Amino acid sequence: MFTLDTRSRVPIYEQLMDQLKTLMIKDLLQQDEQLPSVRNLAQELTINPNTIQKAYRELEREGFIYSVPGKGSFVAPLQNDGNGERLEMLRQDLEKIVSEFLFLGGSKDDLISLIQKIEVGEKEGEK
C-alpha cells in the first residue's frame, strides 16, 4: 500500500503524508473510511509508531483526517468552506513554482497542458 524510501532526504512521515493525501485525492480512500491503526501500520512498514503518529497528527492539522478517541483516524469529509487558509498557502506556493518554471524557460502552454492532464486524471479517478 505504501512505498517509503529510507534513503530519501524527505522525512518518512512526509512521504507517508504525501502518499495518504494522494490516495484521498484520487478517491482510493473514501471520506469517513478508517485509516490503518498506528500500531498496525508501524508493524507493516517496520518504522517507529511515533513516525506514523506524527504523519496522522499533521494530516489532522491540515484537515485531511479526523480522530475519534478509542476508534482511530478517519478520512475527513470534503469541506469546501473551511479551506480558505490552506488554499491561500497553496496559491502562494504555486505562484513561486510557476514563476520559477517560466523563468527557467517553461512555457505557458506547457503549464496549461499539465493542468489539463491533472484535471483529466482527477475526473477519471471519479468514475
MOPAC internal coordinates of N, CA, C and O (Angstrom, degrees):
PM7 1SCF
backbone

  N    0.0000 0     0.00 0     0.00 0    0    0    0
  C    1.4542 1     0.00 0     0.00 0    1    0    0
  C    1.5293 1   111.04 1     0.00 0    2    1    0
  O    1.2310 1   120.89 1   139.59 1    3    2    1
  N    1.3270 1   115.91 1   -40.41 1    3    2    1
  C    1.4645 1   120.39 1  -178.91 1    5    3    2
  C    1.5184 1   109.81 1  -123.88 1    6    5    3
  O    1.2310 1   121.45 1   -35.63 1    7    6    5
  N    1.3400 1   114.82 1   144.37 1    7    6    5
  C    1.4520 1   120.79 1   176.41 1    9    7    6
  C    1.5237 1   107.57 1  -123.84 1   10    9    7
  O    1.2310 1   120.98 1   -65.20 1   11   10    9
  N    1.3130 1   115.74 1   114.80 1   11   10    9
  C    1.4562 1   120.86 1  -179.02 1   13   11   10
  C    1.5224 1   109.68 1  -112.59 1   14   13   11
  O    1.2310 1   121.32 1   -42.71 1   15   14   13
  N    1.3278 1   115.07 1   137.29 1   15   14   13
  C    1.4584 1   121.22 1   179.35 1   17   15   14
  C    1.5243 1   108.45 1  -105.16 1   18   17   15
  O    1.2310 1   120.68 1   -76.44 1   19   18   17
  N    1.3206 1   116.30 1   103.56 1   19   18   17
  C    1.4661 1   120.38 1  -177.51 1   21   19   18
  C    1.5204 1   112.74 1   -70.27 1   22   21   19
  O    1.2310 1   120.01 1   165.50 1   23   22   21
  N    1.3352 1   117.59 1   -14.50 1   23   22   21
  C    1.4660 1   120.93 1   179.09 1   25   23   22
  C    1.5298 1   112.50 1   -92.34 1   26   25   23
  O    1.2310 1   120.79 1   173.05 1   27   26   25
  N    1.3230 1   116.10 1    -6.95 1   27   26   25
  C    1.4596 1   120.91 1  -178.47 1   29   27   26
  C    1.5251 1   110.63 1   -70.79 1   30   29   27
  O    1.2310 1   121.40 1   -26.59 1   31   30   29
  N    1.3198 1   114.93 1   153.41 1   31   30   29
  C    1.4602 1   119.74 1   175.38 1   33   31   30
  C    1.5290 1   111.19 1   -78.01 1   34   33   31
  O    1.2310 1   121.05 1   165.41 1   35   34   33
  N    1.3380 1   115.59 1   -14.59 1   35   34   33
  C    1.4642 1   120.50 1   177.78 1   37   35   34
  C    1.5265 1   107.82 1   -78.26 1   38   37   35
  O    1.2310 1   120.20 1   -54.03 1   39   38   37
  N    1.3492 1   117.22 1   125.97 1   39   38   37
  C    1.4674 1   119.40 1  -179.44 1   41   39   38
  C    1.5327 1   111.55 1   -56.78 1   42   41   39
  O    1.2310 1   121.04 1   -31.02 1   43   42   41
  N    1.3173 1   115.62 1   148.98 1   43   42   41
  C    1.4642 1   121.17 1  -176.90 1   45   43   42
  C    1.5206 1   110.93 1   -59.12 1   46   45   43
  O    1.2310 1   119.74 1   139.39 1   47   46   45
  N    1.3418 1   118.11 1   -40.61 1   47   46   45
  C    1.4653 1   119.37 1  -178.37 1   49   47   46
  C    1.5288 1   110.62 1   -63.92 1   50   49   47
  O    1.2310 1   119.86 1   146.22 1   51   50   49
  N    1.3433 1   117.88 1   -33.78 1   51   50   49
  C    1.4650 1   120.23 1   177.95 1   53   51   50
  C    1.5246 1   110.92 1   -71.54 1   54   53   51
  O    1.2310 1   120.10 1   142.11 1   55   54   53
  N    1.3352 1   117.42 1   -37.89 1   55   54   53
  C    1.4602 1   120.50 1   176.02 1   57   55   54
  C    1.5294 1   110.00 1   -60.82 1   58   57   55
  O    1.2310 1   120.99 1   136.45 1   59   58   57
  N    1.3171 1   115.71 1   -43.55 1   59   58   57
  C    1.4587 1   120.81 1   179.42 1   61   59   58
  C    1.5324 1   110.80 1   -64.48 1   62   61   59
  O    1.2310 1   120.61 1   136.49 1   63   62   61
  N    1.3219 1   116.44 1   -43.51 1   63   62   61
  C    1.4644 1   120.84 1   177.45 1   65   63   62
  C    1.5216 1   110.94 1   -58.93 1   66   65   63
  O    1.2310 1   120.71 1   132.61 1   67   66   65
  N    1.3199 1   116.25 1   -47.39 1   67   66   65
  C    1.4684 1   120.58 1  -178.86 1   69   67   66
  C    1.5249 1   111.11 1   -60.42 1   70   69   67
  O    1.2310 1   120.42 1   137.65 1   71   70   69
  N    1.3238 1   116.80 1   -42.35 1   71   70   69
  C    1.4560 1   119.95 1  -178.90 1   73   71   70
  C    1.5304 1   111.41 1   -68.61 1   74   73   71
  O    1.2310 1   120.49 1   141.23 1   75   74   73
  N    1.3247 1   116.67 1   -38.77 1   75   74   73
  C    1.4685 1   119.65 1   177.21 1   77   75   74
  C    1.5278 1   110.77 1   -66.16 1   78   77   75
  O    1.2310 1   120.29 1   138.07 1   79   78   77
  N    1.3296 1   117.06 1   -41.93 1   79   78   77
  C    1.4688 1   120.60 1   177.62 1   81   79   78
  C    1.5297 1   110.57 1   -60.07 1   82   81   79
  O    1.2310 1   120.92 1   136.79 1   83   82   81
  N    1.3294 1   115.85 1   -43.21 1   83   82   81
  C    1.4649 1   120.19 1   179.42 1   85   83   82
  C    1.5250 1   110.62 1   -60.63 1   86   85   83
  O    1.2310 1   120.25 1   136.40 1   87   86   85
  N    1.3268 1   117.13 1   -43.60 1   87   86   85
  C    1.4610 1   120.57 1   178.54 1   89   87   86
  C    1.5268 1   111.37 1   -62.81 1   90   89   87
  O    1.2310 1   120.36 1   143.00 1   91   90   89
  N    1.3180 1   116.91 1   -37.00 1   91   90   89
  C    1.4686 1   121.06 1   178.83 1   93   91   90
  C    1.5247 1   111.12 1   -71.15 1   94   93   91
  O    1.2310 1   120.71 1   135.95 1   95   94   93
  N    1.3169 1   116.25 1   -44.05 1   95   94   93
  C    1.4690 1   121.20 1  -178.41 1   97   95   94
  C    1.5234 1   110.26 1   -64.31 1   98   97   95
  O    1.2310 1   120.64 1   140.74 1   99   98   97
  N    1.3271 1   116.38 1   -39.26 1   99   98   97
  C    1.4709 1   120.37 1  -179.63 1  101   99   98
  C    1.5222 1   111.73 1   -83.04 1  102  101   99
  O    1.2310 1   120.59 1  -174.67 1  103  102  101
  N    1.3296 1   116.48 1     5.33 1  103  102  101
  C    1.4649 1   123.02 1   176.88 1  105  103  102
  C    1.5300 1   113.09 1    65.29 1  106  105  103
  O    1.2310 1   120.37 1  -157.33 1  107  106  105
  N    1.3170 1   116.90 1    22.67 1  107  106  105
  C    1.4613 1   120.25 1   174.81 1  109  107  106
  C    1.5287 1   109.99 1   -79.86 1  110  109  107
  O    1.2310 1   121.18 1   155.93 1  111  110  109
  N    1.3263 1   115.35 1   -24.07 1  111  110  109
  C    1.4619 1   122.01 1   169.28 1  113  111  110
  C    1.5274 1   106.02 1  -112.61 1  114  113  111
  O    1.2310 1   120.70 1   -64.10 1  115  114  113
  N    1.3257 1   116.27 1   115.90 1  115  114  113
  C    1.4614 1   122.29 1  -175.92 1  117  115  114
  C    1.5295 1   110.70 1   -82.68 1  118  117  115
  O    1.2310 1   120.93 1   -22.57 1  119  118  117
  N    1.3310 1   115.82 1   157.43 1  119  118  117
  C    1.4600 1   119.02 1   177.72 1  121  119  118
  C    1.5268 1   109.42 1   -60.27 1  122  121  119
  O    1.2310 1   121.00 1   -36.77 1  123  122  121
  N    1.3164 1   115.68 1   143.23 1  123  122  121
  C    1.4604 1   125.88 1  -178.12 1  125  123  122
  C    1.5334 1   113.74 1    68.38 1  126  125  123
  O    1.2310 1   120.18 1  -172.55 1  127  126  125
  N    1.3353 1   117.26 1     7.45 1  127  126  125
  C    1.4672 1   120.34 1   175.84 1  129  127  126
  C    1.5310 1   108.38 1   -78.06 1  130  129  127
  O    1.2310 1   121.11 1   -42.84 1  131  130  129
  N    1.3086 1   115.47 1   137.16 1  131  130  129
  C    1.4583 1   120.25 1  -178.94 1  133  131  130
  C    1.5228 1   110.79 1   -75.81 1  134  133  131
  O    1.2310 1   121.49 1   -44.49 1  135  134  133
  N    1.3362 1   114.75 1   135.51 1  135  134  133
  C    1.4607 1   121.37 1   175.26 1  137  135  134
  C    1.5216 1   109.31 1   -83.12 1  138  137  135
  O    1.2310 1   120.05 1   -20.97 1  139  138  137
  N    1.3254 1   117.52 1   159.03 1  139  138  137
  C    1.4703 1   118.96 1   176.01 1  141  139  138
  C    1.5306 1   110.30 1   -59.35 1  142  141  139
  O    1.2310 1   120.91 1   -32.63 1  143  142  141
  N    1.3164 1   115.87 1   147.37 1  143  142  141
  C    1.4662 1   119.18 1   178.98 1  145  143  142
  C    1.5240 1   109.36 1   -65.07 1  146  145  143
  O    1.2310 1   121.27 1   -24.66 1  147  146  145
  N    1.3142 1   115.17 1   155.34 1  147  146  145
  C    1.4613 1   120.82 1   179.43 1  149  147  146
  C    1.5255 1   109.70 1   -57.34 1  150  149  147
  O    1.2310 1   120.44 1   134.02 1  151  150  149
  N    1.3074 1   116.76 1   -45.98 1  151  150  149
  C    1.4649 1   121.25 1  -177.50 1  153  151  150
  C    1.5321 1   111.44 1   -63.06 1  154  153  151
  O    1.2310 1   120.56 1   132.35 1  155  154  153
  N    1.3330 1   116.54 1   -47.65 1  155  154  153
  C    1.4708 1   119.67 1  -178.73 1  157  155  154
  C    1.5313 1   112.02 1   -64.31 1  158  157  155
  O    1.2310 1   120.93 1   136.63 1  159  158  157
  N    1.3337 1   115.83 1   -43.37 1  159  158  157
  C    1.4653 1   119.39 1  -179.57 1  161  159  158
  C    1.5271 1   111.13 1   -66.53 1  162  161  159
  O    1.2310 1   120.55 1   141.58 1  163  162  161
  N    1.3254 1   116.56 1   -38.42 1  163  162  161
  C    1.4693 1   120.16 1   178.04 1  165  163  162
  C    1.5277 1   110.61 1   -62.80 1  166  165  163
  O    1.2310 1   120.41 1   139.50 1  167  166  165
  N    1.3315 1   116.83 1   -40.50 1  167  166  165
  C    1.4692 1   120.14 1   177.99 1  169  167  166
  C    1.5223 1   110.84 1   -67.59 1  170  169  167
  O    1.2310 1   120.86 1   136.89 1  171  170  169
  N    1.3349 1   115.95 1   -43.11 1  171  170  169
  C    1.4629 1   120.20 1  -178.65 1  173  171  170
  C    1.5232 1   111.72 1   -62.77 1  174  173  171
  O    1.2310 1   120.60 1   138.15 1  175  174  173
  N    1.3405 1   116.46 1   -41.85 1  175  174  173
  C    1.4631 1   121.06 1  -177.00 1  177  175  174
  C    1.5214 1   112.53 1   -91.82 1  178  177  175
  O    1.2310 1   120.45 1   174.99 1  179  178  177
  N    1.3057 1   116.75 1    -5.01 1  179  178  177
  C    1.4682 1   124.17 1  -175.81 1  181  179  178
  C    1.5329 1   111.67 1    50.02 1  182  181  179
  O    1.2310 1   121.73 1  -126.91 1  183  182  181
  N    1.3298 1   114.30 1    53.09 1  183  182  181
  C    1.4675 1   120.90 1   174.42 1  185  183  182
  C    1.5231 1   108.63 1  -131.13 1  186  185  183
  O    1.2310 1   121.18 1   -14.17 1  187  186  185
  N    1.3082 1   115.34 1   165.83 1  187  186  185
  C    1.4555 1   121.97 1  -177.89 1  189  187  186
  C    1.5273 1   110.72 1   -63.61 1  190  189  187
  O    1.2310 1   119.85 1   -46.73 1  191  190  189
  N    1.3411 1   117.89 1   133.27 1  191  190  189
  C    1.4702 1   120.74 1   177.56 1  193  191  190
  C    1.5251 1   113.50 1   -56.76 1  194  193  191
  O    1.2310 1   120.42 1   151.14 1  195  194  193
  N    1.3341 1   116.80 1   -28.86 1  195  194  193
  C    1.4686 1   119.53 1   178.96 1  197  195  194
  C    1.5354 1   111.44 1   -63.68 1  198  197  195
  O    1.2310 1   120.86 1   149.40 1  199  198  197
  N    1.3282 1   115.95 1   -30.60 1  199  198  197
  C    1.4662 1   120.75 1   177.97 1  201  199  198
  C    1.5226 1   110.00 1   -66.69 1  202  201  199
  O    1.2310 1   120.62 1   135.82 1  203  202  201
  N    1.3300 1   116.43 1   -44.18 1  203  202  201
  C    1.4632 1   121.37 1   177.41 1  205  203  202
  C    1.5259 1   109.59 1   -62.82 1  206  205  203
  O    1.2310 1   121.33 1   134.86 1  207  206  205
  N    1.3188 1   115.06 1   -45.14 1  207  206  205
  C    1.4701 1   120.27 1  -179.01 1  209  207  206
  C    1.5239 1   110.92 1   -60.10 1  210  209  207
  O    1.2310 1   120.47 1   139.87 1  211  210  209
  N    1.3229 1   116.71 1   -40.13 1  211  210  209
  C    1.4664 1   120.37 1   179.22 1  213  211  210
  C    1.5255 1   110.26 1   -64.67 1  214  213  211
  O    1.2310 1   119.89 1   136.71 1  215  214  213
  N    1.3324 1   117.82 1   -43.29 1  215  214  213
  C    1.4685 1   121.52 1   178.18 1  217  215  214
  C    1.5217 1   109.99 1   -61.33 1  218  217  215
  O    1.2310 1   119.87 1   134.03 1  219  218  217
  N    1.3254 1   117.85 1   -45.97 1  219  218  217
  C    1.4682 1   121.63 1   179.78 1  221  219  218
  C    1.5305 1   110.89 1   -63.16 1  222  221  219
  O    1.2310 1   120.75 1   138.40 1  223  222  221
  N    1.3252 1   116.17 1   -41.60 1  223  222  221
  C    1.4742 1   120.51 1  -179.68 1  225  223  222
  C    1.5288 1   110.59 1   -62.12 1  226  225  223
  O    1.2310 1   120.55 1   136.87 1  227  226  225
  N    1.3338 1   116.55 1   -43.13 1  227  226  225
  C    1.4710 1   120.48 1   178.92 1  229  227  226
  C    1.5297 1   111.43 1   -67.21 1  230  229  227
  O    1.2310 1   120.41 1   138.83 1  231  230  229
  N    1.3331 1   116.81 1   -41.17 1  231  230  229
  C    1.4641 1   120.03 1   177.65 1  233  231  230
  C    1.5297 1   110.93 1   -62.77 1  234  233  231
  O    1.2310 1   120.73 1   143.56 1  235  234  233
  N    1.3123 1   116.22 1   -36.44 1  235  234  233
  C    1.4689 1   119.75 1   177.75 1  237  235  234
  C    1.5243 1   110.36 1   -69.01 1  238  237  235
  O    1.2310 1   120.81 1   138.65 1  239  238  237
  N    1.3189 1   116.06 1   -41.35 1  239  238  237
  C    1.4659 1   120.23 1   178.41 1  241  239  238
  C    1.5222 1   111.03 1   -60.89 1  242  241  239
  O    1.2310 1   120.42 1   143.69 1  243  242  241
  N    1.3410 1   116.80 1   -36.31 1  243  242  241
  C    1.4586 1   121.79 1  -179.52 1  245  243  242
  C    1.5281 1   112.64 1   -83.01 1  246  245  243
  O    1.2310 1   120.26 1   174.42 1  247  246  245
  N    1.3409 1   117.11 1    -5.58 1  247  246  245
  C    1.4587 1   120.47 1   176.33 1  249  247  246
  C    1.5176 1   115.56 1    88.30 1  250  249  247
  O    1.2310 1   119.69 1  -168.16 1  251  250  249
  N    1.3268 1   118.19 1    11.84 1  251  250  249
  C    1.4607 1   120.89 1   179.31 1  253  251  250
  C    1.5219 1   112.64 1   -82.57 1  254  253  251
  O    1.2310 1   120.63 1   150.70 1  255  254  253
  N    1.3276 1   116.40 1   -29.30 1  255  254  253
  C    1.4632 1   120.18 1   179.73 1  257  255  254
  C    1.5257 1   109.24 1  -135.58 1  258  257  255
  O    1.2310 1   121.15 1   -12.16 1  259  258  257
  N    1.3233 1   115.40 1   167.84 1  259  258  257
  C    1.4625 1   121.41 1   172.68 1  261  259  258
  C    1.5205 1   107.82 1  -137.44 1  262  261  259
  O    1.2310 1   120.93 1   -23.44 1  263  262  261
  N    1.3246 1   115.82 1   156.56 1  263  262  261
  C    1.4635 1   120.94 1  -178.48 1  265  263  262
  C    1.5150 1   110.02 1  -114.00 1  266  265  263
  O    1.2310 1   121.47 1   -35.34 1  267  266  265
  N    1.3181 1   114.79 1   144.66 1  267  266  265
  C    1.4582 1   122.50 1   173.08 1  269  267  266
  C    1.5267 1   106.04 1  -119.68 1  270  269  267
  O    1.2310 1   120.28 1   -64.95 1  271  270  269
  N    1.3384 1   117.08 1   115.05 1  271  270  269
  C    1.4645 1   119.46 1  -177.91 1  273  271  270
  C    1.5335 1   111.52 1   -53.45 1  274  273  271
  O    1.2310 1   121.27 1   -49.80 1  275  274  273
  N    1.3296 1   115.18 1   130.20 1  275  274  273
  C    1.4503 1   121.36 1   178.90 1  277  275  274
  C    1.5220 1   114.24 1    82.09 1  278  277  275
  O    1.2310 1   119.74 1   170.64 1  279  278  277
  N    1.3163 1   118.10 1    -9.36 1  279  278  277
  C    1.4710 1   121.61 1  -177.97 1  281  279  278
  C    1.5198 1   112.46 1  -113.72 1  282  281  279
  O    1.2310 1   120.06 1   142.68 1  283  282  281
  N    1.3473 1   117.50 1   -37.32 1  283  282  281
  C    1.4524 1   120.51 1   179.79 1  285  283  282
  C    1.5124 1   113.21 1   126.80 1  286  285  283
  O    1.2310 1   120.96 1    18.38 1  287  286  285
  N    1.3164 1   115.77 1  -161.62 1  287  286  285
  C    1.4633 1   123.20 1  -178.39 1  289  287  286
  C    1.5238 1   109.46 1  -110.52 1  290  289  287
  O    1.2310 1   121.23 1   -36.00 1  291  290  289
  N    1.3377 1   115.25 1   144.00 1  291  290  289
  C    1.4520 1   122.04 1  -174.97 1  293  291  290
  C    1.5201 1   110.05 1  -134.39 1  294  293  291
  O    1.2310 1   120.65 1   -25.48 1  295  294  293
  N    1.3357 1   116.36 1   154.52 1  295  294  293
  C    1.4565 1   122.12 1   177.09 1  297  295  294
  C    1.5251 1   107.63 1   -69.75 1  298  297  295
  O    1.2310 1   120.99 1   -52.05 1  299  298  297
  N    1.3213 1   115.71 1   127.95 1  299  298  297
  C    1.4644 1   120.95 1  -178.27 1  301  299  298
  C    1.5250 1   110.69 1   -74.81 1  302  301  299
  O    1.2310 1   120.55 1   -34.94 1  303  302  301
  N    1.3400 1   116.56 1   145.06 1  303  302  301
  C    1.4679 1   119.26 1   173.88 1  305  303  302
  C    1.5226 1   110.23 1   -65.66 1  306  305  303
  O    1.2310 1   121.09 1   -28.37 1  307  306  305
  N    1.3188 1   115.51 1   151.63 1  307  306  305
  C    1.4547 1   120.97 1   178.80 1  309  307  306
  C    1.5162 1   109.39 1   -65.70 1  310  309  307
  O    1.2310 1   120.74 1   -51.87 1  311  310  309
  N    1.3321 1   116.20 1   128.13 1  311  310  309
  C    1.4645 1   121.33 1   179.49 1  313  311  310
  C    1.5104 1   108.17 1  -125.13 1  314  313  311
  O    1.2310 1   120.78 1   -81.29 1  315  314  313
  N    1.3163 1   116.12 1    98.71 1  315  314  313
  C    1.4612 1   120.05 1  -178.22 1  317  315  314
  C    1.5217 1   112.46 1   -70.52 1  318  317  315
  O    1.2310 1   119.73 1   153.60 1  319  318  317
  N    1.3230 1   118.13 1   -26.40 1  319  318  317
  C    1.4584 1   119.95 1  -175.49 1  321  319  318
  C    1.5193 1   113.75 1   -82.38 1  322  321  319
  O    1.2310 1   119.26 1   155.62 1  323  322  321
  N    1.3268 1   119.01 1   -24.38 1  323  322  321
  C    1.4492 1   121.07 1  -175.29 1  325  323  322
  C    1.5150 1   114.49 1   -98.11 1  326  325  323
  O    1.2310 1   119.88 1  -165.98 1  327  326  325
  N    1.3204 1   117.84 1    14.02 1  327  326  325
  C    1.4551 1   120.82 1  -173.75 1  329  327  326
  C    1.5223 1   113.80 1  -103.69 1  330  329  327
  O    1.2310 1   119.83 1  -171.47 1  331  330  329
  N    1.3127 1   117.93 1     8.53 1  331  330  329
  C    1.4594 1   121.12 1  -174.36 1  333  331  330
  C    1.5151 1   113.81 1   -55.55 1  334  333  331
  O    1.2310 1   120.60 1   132.84 1  335  334  333
  N    1.3185 1   116.45 1   -47.16 1  335  334  333
  C    1.4697 1   120.71 1  -178.19 1  337  335  334
  C    1.5255 1   110.88 1   -65.25 1  338  337  335
  O    1.2310 1   120.67 1   135.55 1  339  338  337
  N    1.3192 1   116.33 1   -44.45 1  339  338  337
  C    1.4719 1   120.62 1   179.88 1  341  339  338
  C    1.5284 1   110.71 1   -66.10 1  342  341  339
  O    1.2310 1   120.36 1   139.58 1  343  342  341
  N    1.3352 1   116.92 1   -40.42 1  343  342  341
  C    1.4631 1   120.41 1   177.60 1  345  343  342
  C    1.5250 1   111.23 1   -62.06 1  346  345  343
  O    1.2310 1   120.42 1   140.64 1  347  346  345
  N    1.3079 1   116.79 1   -39.36 1  347  346  345
  C    1.4637 1   119.99 1   179.25 1  349  347  346
  C    1.5303 1   110.50 1   -65.41 1  350  349  347
  O    1.2310 1   120.30 1   139.06 1  351  350  349
  N    1.3348 1   117.04 1   -40.94 1  351  350  349
  C    1.4671 1   120.23 1   177.08 1  353  351  350
  C    1.5274 1   110.51 1   -62.10 1  354  353  351
  O    1.2310 1   120.54 1   135.99 1  355  354  353
  N    1.3165 1   116.58 1   -44.01 1  355  354  353
  C    1.4621 1   120.58 1   179.37 1  357  355  354
  C    1.5241 1   110.96 1   -65.59 1  358  357  355
  O    1.2310 1   120.60 1   141.48 1  359  358  357
  N    1.3173 1   116.45 1   -38.52 1  359  358  357
  C    1.4694 1   120.69 1   178.98 1  361  359  358
  C    1.5284 1   110.20 1   -61.64 1  362  361  359
  O    1.2310 1   120.62 1   137.34 1  363  362  361
  N    1.3353 1   116.42 1   -42.66 1  363  362  361
  C    1.4633 1   120.34 1   179.16 1  365  363  362
  C    1.5301 1   111.04 1   -65.52 1  366  365  363
  O    1.2310 1   120.62 1   137.16 1  367  366  365
  N    1.3384 1   116.43 1   -42.84 1  367  366  365
  C    1.4664 1   120.32 1   177.70 1  369  367  366
  C    1.5217 1   110.78 1   -62.55 1  370  369  367
  O    1.2310 1   121.01 1   136.75 1  371  370  369
  N    1.3186 1   115.68 1   -43.25 1  371  370  369
  C    1.4566 1   120.89 1  -179.41 1  373  371  370
  C    1.5214 1   111.48 1   -64.06 1  374  373  371
  O    1.2310 1   120.87 1   141.52 1  375  374  373
  N    1.3222 1   115.94 1   -38.48 1  375  374  373
  C    1.4702 1   120.26 1   178.58 1  377  375  374
  C    1.5325 1   110.78 1   -61.16 1  378  377  375
  O    1.2310 1   120.50 1   137.74 1  379  378  377
  N    1.3204 1   116.65 1   -42.26 1  379  378  377
  C    1.4636 1   120.80 1   178.06 1  381  379  378
  C    1.5224 1   111.20 1   -64.27 1  382  381  379
  O    1.2310 1   120.96 1   135.28 1  383  382  381
  N    1.3191 1   115.77 1   -44.72 1  383  382  381
  C    1.4634 1   120.45 1  -178.23 1  385  383  382
  C    1.5232 1   110.79 1   -65.11 1  386  385  383
  O    1.2310 1   120.42 1   135.02 1  387  386  385
  N    1.3364 1   116.80 1   -44.98 1  387  386  385
  C    1.4657 1   120.78 1  -179.43 1  389  387  386
  C    1.5261 1   109.83 1   -64.04 1  390  389  387
  O    1.2310 1   120.29 1   138.21 1  391  390  389
  N    1.3208 1   117.05 1   -41.79 1  391  390  389
  C    1.4664 1   120.17 1   178.96 1  393  391  390
  C    1.5244 1   110.82 1   -60.09 1  394  393  391
  O    1.2310 1   120.68 1   135.58 1  395  394  393
  N    1.3260 1   116.30 1   -44.42 1  395  394  393
  C    1.4670 1   120.24 1   179.12 1  397  395  394
  C    1.5281 1   110.64 1   -65.67 1  398  397  395
  O    1.2310 1   120.32 1   138.44 1  399  398  397
  N    1.3327 1   116.99 1   -41.56 1  399  398  397
  C    1.4627 1   122.07 1   178.52 1  401  399  398
  C    1.5249 1   110.78 1   -58.09 1  402  401  399
  O    1.2310 1   120.75 1   133.45 1  403  402  401
  N    1.3276 1   116.16 1   -46.55 1  403  402  401
  C    1.4658 1   120.78 1  -179.78 1  405  403  402
  C    1.5297 1   111.26 1   -67.60 1  406  405  403
  O    1.2310 1   120.55 1   140.23 1  407  406  405
  N    1.3297 1   116.56 1   -39.77 1  407  406  405
  C    1.4609 1   121.89 1   179.17 1  409  407  406
  C    1.5203 1   111.56 1   -61.05 1  410  409  407
  O    1.2310 1   120.91 1   142.06 1  411  410  409
  N    1.3413 1   115.86 1   -37.94 1  411  410  409
  C    1.4645 1   120.87 1  -177.69 1  413  411  410
  C    1.5245 1   112.93 1   -82.70 1  414  413  411
  O    1.2310 1   120.30 1  -176.46 1  415  414  413
  N    1.3202 1   117.03 1     3.54 1  415  414  413
  C    1.4582 1   119.63 1   173.99 1  417  415  414
  C    1.5109 1   115.76 1   108.83 1  418  417  415
  O    1.2310 1   119.75 1   179.70 1  419  418  417
  N    1.3221 1   118.08 1    -0.30 1  419  418  417
  C    1.4553 1   119.99 1   176.04 1  421  419  418
  C    1.5232 1   109.31 1   -68.30 1  422  421  419
  O    1.2310 1   120.97 1   -24.10 1  423  422  421
  N    1.3207 1   115.75 1   155.90 1  423  422  421
  C    1.4632 1   118.82 1  -178.00 1  425  423  422
  C    1.5270 1   111.53 1  -107.74 1  426  425  423
  O    1.2310 1   121.96 1   -19.28 1  427  426  425
  N    1.3224 1   113.86 1   160.72 1  427  426  425
  C    1.4578 1   121.19 1   176.83 1  429  427  426
  C    1.5210 1   109.45 1   -61.47 1  430  429  427
  O    1.2310 1   120.36 1   140.69 1  431  430  429
  N    1.3278 1   116.91 1   -39.31 1  431  430  429
  C    1.4644 1   121.08 1   179.71 1  433  431  430
  C    1.5314 1   111.25 1   -63.31 1  434  433  431
  O    1.2310 1   120.33 1   143.10 1  435  434  433
  N    1.3363 1   116.98 1   -36.90 1  435  434  433
  C    1.4664 1   120.49 1   176.96 1  437  435  434
  C    1.5286 1   110.33 1   -62.34 1  438  437  435
  O    1.2310 1   121.21 1   137.49 1  439  438  437
  N    1.3289 1   115.29 1   -42.51 1  439  438  437
  C    1.4666 1   119.75 1   179.58 1  441  439  438
  C    1.5260 1   110.94 1   -64.41 1  442  441  439
  O    1.2310 1   120.59 1   135.48 1  443  442  441
  N    1.3128 1   116.47 1   -44.52 1  443  442  441
  C    1.4627 1   120.76 1  -179.86 1  445  443  442
  C    1.5236 1   110.30 1   -62.15 1  446  445  443
  O    1.2310 1   120.54 1   137.31 1  447  446  445
  N    1.3298 1   116.58 1   -42.69 1  447  446  445
  C    1.4700 1   121.01 1   177.90 1  449  447  446
  C    1.5267 1   110.96 1   -61.18 1  450  449  447
  O    1.2310 1   120.70 1   138.12 1  451  450  449
  N    1.3218 1   116.27 1   -41.88 1  451  450  449
  C    1.4560 1   120.64 1   179.75 1  453  451  450
  C    1.5238 1   110.93 1   -63.49 1  454  453  451
  O    1.2310 1   120.66 1   135.03 1  455  454  453
  N    1.3207 1   116.34 1   -44.97 1  455  454  453
  C    1.4681 1   120.54 1   179.18 1  457  455  454
  C    1.5228 1   110.18 1   -61.46 1  458  457  455
  O    1.2310 1   120.23 1   136.58 1  459  458  457
  N    1.3188 1   117.16 1   -43.42 1  459  458  457
  C    1.4642 1   120.50 1   179.64 1  461  459  458
  C    1.5229 1   111.07 1   -64.56 1  462  461  459
  O    1.2310 1   120.56 1   141.03 1  463  462  461
  N    1.3239 1   116.54 1   -38.97 1  463  462  461
  C    1.4623 1   121.03 1   178.90 1  465  463  462
  C    1.5319 1   110.23 1   -63.83 1  466  465  463
  O    1.2310 1   120.48 1   137.17 1  467  466  465
  N    1.3221 1   116.69 1   -42.83 1  467  466  465
  C    1.4670 1   121.32 1   178.50 1  469  467  466
  C    1.5222 1   109.94 1   -64.71 1  470  469  467
  O    1.2310 1   120.68 1   136.70 1  471  470  469
  N    1.3245 1   116.30 1   -43.30 1  471  470  469
  C    1.4595 1   121.03 1  -179.00 1  473  471  470
  C    1.5338 1   111.04 1   -63.29 1  474  473  471
  O    1.2310 1   120.14 1   138.15 1  475  474  473
  N    1.3153 1   117.33 1   -41.85 1  475  474  473
  C    1.4639 1   121.08 1   178.16 1  477  475  474
  C    1.5242 1   109.93 1   -64.08 1  478  477  475
  O    1.2310 1   120.91 1   137.99 1  479  478  477
  N    1.3257 1   115.86 1   -42.01 1  479  478  477
  C    1.4750 1   120.06 1   177.58 1  481  479  478
  C    1.5109 1   112.22 1   -60.92 1  482  481  479
  O    1.2310 1   120.27 1   141.26 1  483  482  481
  N    1.3369 1   117.10 1   -38.74 1  483  482  481
  C    1.4611 1   121.63 1   177.82 1  485  483  482
  C    1.5297 1   110.64 1   -64.93 1  486  485  483
  O    1.2310 1   120.63 1   136.11 1  487  486  485
  N    1.3293 1   116.41 1   -43.89 1  487  486  485
  C    1.4673 1   120.32 1  -178.78 1  489  487  486
  C    1.5132 1   110.43 1   -66.81 1  490  489  487
  O    1.2310 1   119.94 1   142.91 1  491  490  489
  N    1.3405 1   117.72 1   -37.09 1  491  490  489
  C    1.4609 1   120.51 1   178.08 1  493  491  490
  C    1.5108 1   111.03 1   -66.22 1  494  493  491
  O    1.2310 1   120.47 1   147.22 1  495  494  493
  N    1.3390 1   116.71 1   -32.78 1  495  494  493
  C    1.4635 1   120.99 1   177.81 1  497  495  494
  C    1.5205 1   112.45 1   -68.65 1  498  497  495
  O    1.2310 1   120.15 1   156.44 1  499  498  497
  N    1.3493 1   117.32 1   -23.56 1  499  498  497
  C    1.4619 1   120.96 1  -179.66 1  501  499  498
  C    1.5182 1   112.06 1   -77.75 1  502  501  499
  O    1.2310 1   120.16 1   156.89 1  503  502  501
  N    1.3343 1   117.30 1   -23.11 1  503  502  501
  C    1.4682 1   120.45 1  -175.51 1  505  503  502
  C    1.5017 1   112.79 1   -72.11 1  506  505  503
  O    1.2310 1   120.10 1   180.00 1  507  506  505

